[in-house]
C-alpha cells in the first residue's frame, strides 16, 4: 500500500484520499478501495501528479465514468486518478466537412451525442445511450448499430507516464473492434472529432431509433457495467449465453440479466467476485457447448 505522507509535498490544493471505496465511482457499484485517490481539475494538476507517481514508481490508474469495468474486491493498488470539471469542456469550431469539436476525456458521452444532434451534425447517433465518458469511449472504441467512435476521431490528446503532454493524430491511432491500442501508461485527456452536417430530421430519426432499441433490450434500472462480452463474428454474445441456459442465472447478488443475457446486473450487494464468477461461467459454458470463445468487453481491474 502507498503511504499518504509520501504524496503530501506535491498535493497543495489537491484532495488526495486514502482507501477511497471505488464502489462509489463505478456503474456496477462493486469494488474495494484505492490506496490513493485524487480528482484532478485540469491538465496542470494531472501532469504534476503523474510526474510524481512516475518518479516514485507508484502505479497509476485513470478512472473515467466507471462504466465498462469491474474493480476487484481488494481494490486498486497505487494511485487512482479521476478527471474533474476541467476535463469536461467541449470547444466547437467550423470545419470544411461540418464541425470540429475538441472535447475533454471526462465529458459525458451521451451529452456529446445530444449536443451534436442539436447542431445538425451526424456521426455520433450510434452513441445514444452509451454510458460513461468520452475518454472511456475512445479507449474501448465504443460503438453500436454499425457505428463507432473511430470513424470520427481526428486526434487524441494525452499525458505520458512522465507527465508530459502529447498529441496522436488519426494515422497514429490503432483502432480495432471495441479496442484502441495505446502505449503503456498513456492517459487520454481530450479528443478531436470531425462531424459532418446532415439533414436534421434524418439525424433525429436515427437517434430515436437507436434509443428505442436500447430501451427495449437493455437493463436500465439496475447497476451494471454495460455489455460484458464483445459480439463474436457473425453472432451475438447475448444470444449464445441465452442458448446455453444462463439468462437470469445468479451468483450471489450478481445476475445475468433476464432482459439481455450480455449484461450482468447487481441486484443489491453483489461482490466483484460474484460478477467475475458469472462472466467466467458464461464464457466457459458457451465454449463447451457452442465452440465459441467470448472475449470480454468489460475490463477486470485491480488486485484480483
C-alpha positions as CSV (number, residue, x, y, z in Angstrom):
1,X,0.0,0.0,0.0
2,X,1.2,3.5,-0.8
3,X,1.7,5.8,2.2
4,X,-0.2,9.1,2.0
5,X,2.6,11.0,3.6
6,X,4.7,10.4,0.5
7,X,2.2,12.5,-1.5
8,X,2.0,15.5,0.8
9,X,4.7,17.6,-0.8
10,X,3.0,17.9,-4.2
11,X,-0.7,18.0,-3.3
12,X,-1.2,21.6,-2.4
13,X,-4.8,22.3,-3.4
14,X,-5.5,18.7,-4.3
15,X,-7.8,16.4,-2.4
16,X,-5.8,13.1,-2.2
17,X,-7.7,10.5,-0.3
18,X,-6.6,7.2,1.2
19,X,-8.6,4.0,0.9
20,X,-11.4,5.5,-1.1
21,X,-14.1,2.9,-1.9
22,X,-14.3,2.6,-5.6
23,X,-17.8,1.1,-5.5
24,X,-18.9,4.8,-5.1
25,X,-17.3,5.6,-8.5
26,X,-18.4,2.6,-10.7
27,X,-21.6,1.9,-12.5
28,X,-21.6,-1.7,-11.3
29,X,-21.4,-0.5,-7.7
30,X,-18.8,-3.1,-6.7
31,X,-15.1,-2.8,-5.9
32,X,-12.7,-2.3,-3.0
33,X,-10.6,0.8,-2.1
34,X,-8.0,2.7,-4.0
35,X,-4.8,3.1,-2.0
36,X,-4.7,6.7,-3.1
37,X,-7.5,8.6,-5.0
38,X,-7.5,12.0,-6.4
39,X,-9.8,14.1,-8.6
40,X,-7.8,16.5,-10.7
41,X,-9.3,19.7,-12.1
42,X,-7.0,20.4,-15.0
43,X,-4.0,19.2,-17.1
44,X,-1.5,21.1,-14.9
45,X,-2.6,19.2,-11.8
46,X,-2.7,16.0,-13.7
47,X,0.8,16.5,-15.1
48,X,2.2,17.2,-11.6
49,X,0.5,14.2,-10.0
50,X,1.5,11.8,-12.8
51,X,5.1,13.2,-12.8
52,X,5.3,12.5,-9.0
53,X,3.9,9.0,-9.5
54,X,6.5,8.3,-12.2
55,X,9.4,9.5,-10.1
56,X,8.2,7.5,-7.0
57,X,7.3,4.4,-9.2
58,X,3.7,4.4,-8.0
59,X,1.3,2.7,-10.4
60,X,-1.4,5.0,-11.8
61,X,-4.9,4.0,-12.9
62,X,-7.1,6.5,-14.7
63,X,-10.8,6.2,-13.8
64,X,-13.4,7.6,-16.2
65,X,-17.1,7.3,-15.7
66,X,-16.7,4.0,-14.0
67,X,-18.5,2.1,-16.7
68,X,-17.3,-0.9,-18.7
69,X,-15.1,-2.1,-15.8
70,X,-15.3,-4.2,-12.7
71,X,-13.0,-3.3,-9.8
72,X,-11.7,-6.2,-7.7
73,X,-13.0,-6.6,-4.1
74,X,-9.4,-5.9,-2.9
75,X,-9.4,-2.6,-4.8
76,X,-6.6,-1.0,-6.8
77,X,-3.0,-0.5,-5.7
78,X,-1.2,2.8,-6.2
79,X,-2.9,6.0,-7.3
80,X,-6.3,6.2,-8.9
81,X,-6.9,9.5,-10.8
82,X,-10.3,10.8,-11.8
83,X,-10.9,13.8,-14.0
84,X,-12.8,16.8,-12.7
85,X,-14.7,19.6,-14.4
86,X,-11.7,21.0,-16.3
87,X,-11.8,17.8,-18.5
88,X,-15.5,18.0,-19.4
89,X,-15.4,21.0,-21.7
90,X,-16.2,20.9,-25.4
91,X,-14.9,23.5,-27.9
92,X,-16.7,23.6,-31.2
93,X,-15.5,25.2,-34.4
94,X,-16.4,25.1,-38.1
95,X,-14.7,22.5,-40.4
96,X,-14.8,22.1,-44.1
97,X,-16.8,18.9,-43.6
98,X,-19.1,20.3,-40.9
99,X,-17.7,20.9,-37.5
100,X,-14.8,20.0,-35.3
101,X,-15.0,19.6,-31.6
102,X,-12.2,19.2,-29.0
103,X,-13.8,17.5,-26.1
104,X,-12.4,16.6,-22.7
105,X,-12.0,13.0,-21.7
106,X,-14.4,13.3,-18.8
107,X,-17.2,14.7,-20.9
108,X,-20.4,12.7,-20.8
109,X,-20.7,10.6,-24.0
110,X,-24.5,10.8,-24.1
111,X,-24.4,14.6,-23.7
112,X,-21.9,15.0,-26.5
113,X,-24.2,12.9,-28.8
114,X,-27.2,15.2,-28.0
115,X,-25.2,18.3,-28.5
116,X,-24.0,17.2,-31.9
117,X,-27.6,16.3,-33.0
118,X,-28.9,19.7,-31.8
119,X,-26.2,21.3,-34.0
120,X,-27.4,19.3,-37.0
121,X,-24.3,17.2,-37.1
122,X,-24.1,13.5,-38.0
123,X,-21.6,10.8,-37.0
124,X,-22.4,10.1,-33.3
125,X,-26.0,8.9,-33.4
126,X,-24.9,5.4,-32.6
127,X,-23.8,6.6,-29.2
128,X,-27.2,7.4,-27.9
129,X,-27.5,5.7,-24.6
130,X,-23.8,4.6,-24.4
131,X,-22.8,5.3,-20.8
132,X,-19.6,6.7,-19.4
133,X,-17.2,9.3,-20.7
134,X,-15.7,10.3,-24.0
135,X,-12.2,9.1,-22.8
136,X,-13.5,5.7,-21.9
137,X,-15.5,5.6,-25.1
138,X,-12.4,6.1,-27.3
139,X,-10.3,3.6,-25.3
140,X,-12.9,0.9,-26.0
141,X,-13.7,2.3,-29.5
142,X,-17.3,2.5,-28.3
143,X,-19.9,1.7,-30.9
144,X,-23.3,0.3,-31.7
145,X,-25.8,-0.2,-34.6
146,X,-23.0,-0.2,-37.2
147,X,-21.2,3.0,-36.0
148,X,-18.1,3.5,-33.8
149,X,-16.1,6.4,-32.5
150,X,-13.0,5.6,-34.5
151,X,-14.8,6.8,-37.7
152,X,-15.0,10.4,-36.4
153,X,-11.8,10.7,-34.4
154,X,-9.1,13.0,-35.8
155,X,-6.7,13.3,-32.9
156,X,-6.1,12.3,-29.3
157,X,-4.6,14.4,-26.6
158,X,-2.9,12.5,-23.7
159,X,-0.3,12.7,-20.9
160,X,2.5,10.2,-20.8
161,X,3.7,8.3,-17.7
162,X,6.2,11.1,-17.1
163,X,3.5,13.7,-17.0
164,X,4.3,15.2,-20.4
165,X,1.5,16.1,-22.8
166,X,1.4,14.8,-26.4
167,X,-1.0,14.5,-29.3
168,X,-1.5,11.5,-31.5
169,X,-3.0,12.0,-35.0
170,X,-5.6,9.8,-36.7
171,X,-2.8,8.0,-38.6
172,X,-1.1,7.1,-35.4
173,X,-4.2,5.6,-33.7
174,X,-4.6,1.8,-34.0
175,X,-8.3,1.1,-33.7
176,X,-9.9,-2.3,-33.9
177,X,-13.3,-3.8,-32.8
178,X,-14.0,-2.4,-29.3
179,X,-10.4,-1.5,-28.8
180,X,-7.7,1.2,-29.2
181,X,-4.1,0.1,-28.7
182,X,-2.2,2.8,-26.9
183,X,1.3,2.9,-25.5
184,X,1.5,1.7,-21.9
185,X,0.9,4.4,-19.3
186,X,-0.7,6.8,-21.6
187,X,-3.7,8.7,-20.1
188,X,-6.2,10.3,-22.6
189,X,-7.1,13.9,-21.7
190,X,-9.2,15.0,-24.8
191,X,-10.3,14.1,-28.3
192,X,-10.7,16.0,-31.5
193,X,-13.7,14.8,-33.6
194,X,-14.9,15.8,-37.0
195,X,-18.6,15.6,-37.7
196,X,-20.5,16.2,-41.0
197,X,-23.6,18.3,-41.4
198,X,-26.7,16.4,-42.2
199,X,-30.5,16.7,-42.6
200,X,-31.8,17.5,-39.0
201,X,-35.0,15.3,-39.4
202,X,-33.0,12.3,-40.6
203,X,-30.4,12.7,-37.7
204,X,-33.2,13.0,-35.1
205,X,-34.9,9.9,-36.6
206,X,-31.7,7.8,-36.3
207,X,-31.3,8.9,-32.7
208,X,-34.8,8.0,-31.9
209,X,-34.4,4.6,-33.4
210,X,-31.2,3.9,-31.5
211,X,-32.8,5.0,-28.2
212,X,-35.9,2.8,-28.8
213,X,-33.7,-0.3,-29.5
214,X,-31.7,0.3,-26.3
215,X,-34.7,0.9,-24.1
216,X,-36.3,-2.3,-25.3
217,X,-33.3,-4.5,-25.0
218,X,-31.1,-3.3,-22.2
219,X,-31.5,-3.3,-18.4
220,X,-31.8,0.3,-17.3
221,X,-32.9,0.1,-13.7
222,X,-30.1,-1.9,-12.1
223,X,-26.4,-1.2,-11.7
224,X,-24.3,-2.8,-14.5
225,X,-21.1,-2.3,-16.4
226,X,-22.6,-2.4,-19.9
227,X,-22.1,-5.3,-22.4
228,X,-20.0,-8.0,-20.8
229,X,-18.7,-9.6,-24.0
230,X,-17.8,-8.5,-27.4
231,X,-20.0,-9.9,-30.1
232,X,-18.2,-12.8,-31.9
233,X,-18.0,-12.6,-35.7
234,X,-21.4,-13.3,-37.2
235,X,-23.2,-13.8,-34.0
236,X,-24.3,-12.1,-30.7
237,X,-22.9,-12.8,-27.3
238,X,-26.3,-12.4,-25.6
239,X,-27.9,-14.9,-27.9
240,X,-25.2,-17.5,-27.2
241,X,-25.4,-17.1,-23.4
242,X,-29.2,-17.4,-23.6
243,X,-28.9,-20.6,-25.7
244,X,-26.8,-22.3,-23.1
245,X,-29.4,-21.6,-20.4
246,X,-27.8,-18.9,-18.4
247,X,-30.2,-16.0,-18.9
248,X,-31.3,-15.0,-15.4
249,X,-28.7,-17.2,-13.7
250,X,-27.2,-15.6,-10.5
251,X,-24.1,-16.0,-8.4
252,X,-24.6,-14.2,-5.0
253,X,-26.3,-10.9,-5.8
254,X,-24.9,-10.7,-9.3
255,X,-27.2,-11.9,-12.1
256,X,-27.1,-12.4,-15.8
257,X,-29.9,-10.0,-16.8
258,X,-33.3,-11.7,-17.6
259,X,-33.8,-8.8,-20.1
260,X,-30.5,-9.2,-22.1
261,X,-28.1,-12.0,-21.4
262,X,-25.0,-10.0,-22.3
263,X,-25.4,-7.8,-19.2
264,X,-24.7,-8.7,-15.6
265,X,-26.6,-6.7,-13.1
266,X,-26.1,-6.0,-9.4
267,X,-29.4,-6.9,-7.7
268,X,-28.1,-5.4,-4.4
269,X,-24.9,-6.1,-2.5
270,X,-23.0,-8.0,-5.2
271,X,-19.3,-8.6,-4.9
272,X,-16.8,-8.2,-7.7
273,X,-16.0,-11.9,-7.2
274,X,-19.7,-12.7,-8.0
275,X,-19.5,-10.8,-11.2
276,X,-16.3,-12.4,-12.3
277,X,-17.7,-15.9,-11.5
278,X,-20.7,-15.2,-13.7
279,X,-18.5,-13.9,-16.5
280,X,-16.3,-17.0,-16.4
281,X,-19.2,-19.3,-16.2
282,X,-20.8,-17.8,-19.3
283,X,-17.6,-17.8,-21.2
284,X,-16.7,-21.4,-20.4
285,X,-20.2,-22.8,-21.0
286,X,-20.5,-21.1,-24.4
287,X,-17.1,-22.5,-25.3
288,X,-18.0,-26.0,-24.1
289,X,-21.5,-26.2,-25.8
290,X,-21.1,-23.9,-28.8
291,X,-17.4,-23.9,-29.5
292,X,-17.3,-20.0,-29.5
293,X,-14.8,-18.2,-27.3
294,X,-16.3,-15.0,-26.0
295,X,-13.9,-12.1,-25.4
296,X,-14.8,-9.8,-22.5
297,X,-15.7,-6.2,-23.4
298,X,-15.8,-5.2,-19.7
299,X,-12.4,-4.8,-18.1
300,X,-11.4,-6.5,-14.8
301,X,-9.1,-4.1,-13.0
302,X,-7.4,-4.0,-9.6
303,X,-6.0,-6.6,-7.2
304,X,-7.7,-9.9,-8.0
